[in-house]
């Protein structure tokens, strides 16, 4: 009995406690960070969404204090493009809000000691689609900004259409990794359910 009570020769009790506390600190940091990012996405997304009717009113000269000579160049050049830009940006921020919310739920489940669940597999799958949607919308926003910039300053050199490089493949890699993790979590949850059924 004493042999089982003795500490392992390759691990000290203090090291074990340090490892556990560092894990808790990491999970706590992850929860706080995702909560902050989700709050920032909600705040900025709300502001951008509120600006949509403002742009519509300004473009129709329904806000005298902001219209007329004070009207913005983008709104004056193409109010539809300005509204489209704001709409796309609000969609991106809404998707990011959902993304960080799913991530925080996974971190919470990991802190509870039960991450391999069907719910987390679904969350990872949704996160992959959300991130893919964000990157696609970001490309559309980049192209629309290029179009609007040329409308505002027709004679100016506004650069070229947004270029793509090897670094843009990072987004593709993240999406693939999220889909793979979703499948791993799904199989892990299924194997655990089968194990419980056989015991």
N, C-alpha and C positions, 0 to 999 in steps of 0.2 A: 504493500500500500504506500509505503514511504517512497518507493521508487517512482510511483506515478505522481506523487506530490512534489517531487524535486523539479526545479526548473530545468528546461532544456539546456544542454551545454552550449548551443550555438545561438541562443537568444536570451537576452536579459529581460526581466519584467519591465524595467524602465523603457527599454527600446520598444517593447510591444505597445506600451501605453502611448509612447510618442508617436508611433505609427498610426494608432487609432485616432489620436487627437489631431494629427495632421490630415487624416482623411476627412474627419469632421470639419476641420477648418476649410478644406478644399471644397467640400459640398456646400458649406455655408457661403463661401465666397461665390460659388457658382449660382446659388439661389439669389443672392443679393445682386449680382451682376445682371442676371437675366431679368430680375424685377426692375432694375434701373433702365435697362435697354427697352423693356416692354413699356415702361412709363414714358420714356423719351419718344418712342414710336407713337404712342397714343397722343402725346402733347403736340408734337410736330404735325402728325397726321390730322389732328383736329384743326390746327391753325391753317394748314393747307386747304382742308375741306371748306372752311369758312371763307377762304379767299375766292372760291369759285363763284358764289353769287355776287361777291363784290366786283369781280372782273366783269361779270355779265352786266351789272348795273352801270359800271363805269363806261363800258363799251356802248351802252345805249344812252349815255349822258343823263343818267338818272341820279347821279351823285354830283351835284354842281361843284362841291368843294374839291373833288378829285378829277372831274372831267375837264373837257375843253383843253386849254393850253397846258394843263398839268397832267394830261393823260399820258400814260406810259407808252414808250415806243413799241413794245411787244403787243400791247393791247390794241394800239392804233393800227399796227401793221396787219395783225391777224388775231382778232379776239377769239376765234374758234380754236386756233392753235394754242393760245394762252390757256383757255379752259381745258383743252385736251392735256396739256402739260401738267396742270394742277391735278386733274383727275387721275392721270397715270401715277403721279407722285403719291397721291393719297392711297391709291391701290397698293403701291409698293410698301408704304408704311403700315397699312392694314395687314398685309401679308407678313411683314416682319413682326408685328405685334402678336399674331398667331404663332409664328415660328418660335419666338422666345417664350411664349406661354407653354407650348408643347415641351420645349427643352427644360423649362423649370419643373414641369410635372415629372419628367423622367428623373431629374436630379433629386426631387423629393422622394420618389419611389426608391431610388438607390440609397438614400439616407435611411429609409425604413427597412432596408435589407432585402427588398423584393423587386429587383429591376426587371427580371425576365418574366414579363407578363404579356398577354395578348394586347392589352391596352397600350403598352410602350411600343410594341411592334407597329400598331396602327399609328401612333404618334410619330414614329420615325418615318413611316411611309408618307404621312401628310407633310412632315417637315421637308422631305425630299421634293415633293411637288411644289410646296410653297417656295422653296429656294430656287427651283427651276423657273417658276413663274416670275419671281423677283428679277432674275437675271435677264429673262426675255423682255420684261417691261423696261428694264434699265437700258437695254439696247434700243428699244423703240423711243425712249425718252431722249437718248443721245442723238438719234437721227432727227427727231423733231426739233430739238434745240439747234441743231445745225441748220435745219430748214428755216426756223424763225430768225436765227442770227443773220442769214442771208437776206431775209425780207426786211429786217430793220436797217442793215447797212449793206445795201446792194453793191456799192463800189468798194467796200472794204474786203480785205483778205481774211476770211473767217476760218481758214484752215480747210481741212479735208473732212470727208465723212469719217466718223469715229473708226480708228484703226484697231485691228485685233492682233494680238501677239500670242506667243506661247504661254504667257502668264494668264491669259484669259481662260486657259484650260483648267485653271484651279477650280473654277465654278463647276465645270463638268465633273471633275474628280470628286468634289464634295457631294454632288448629287448622287453619283454612283456609290460612294461610300455610305451615304444615308440609306439608299435602297438595300445595300448589302447588309448593313446593320439591322434594318427592319426584318430582313429574312432570317438573320441569325437569332434575333430576339424571338421571332415567331417559332422557329424550330426549337429554341431553348425552352420556351413556354410549353410547347407540345410534348417535348421529351420529359419535362418535369411532371406534366399531367399524367403521362403514361406510367412514369415511375411511381407516382402516388397510387395509381390504379392497380399496380402489380404488387405493392407492398401490403 
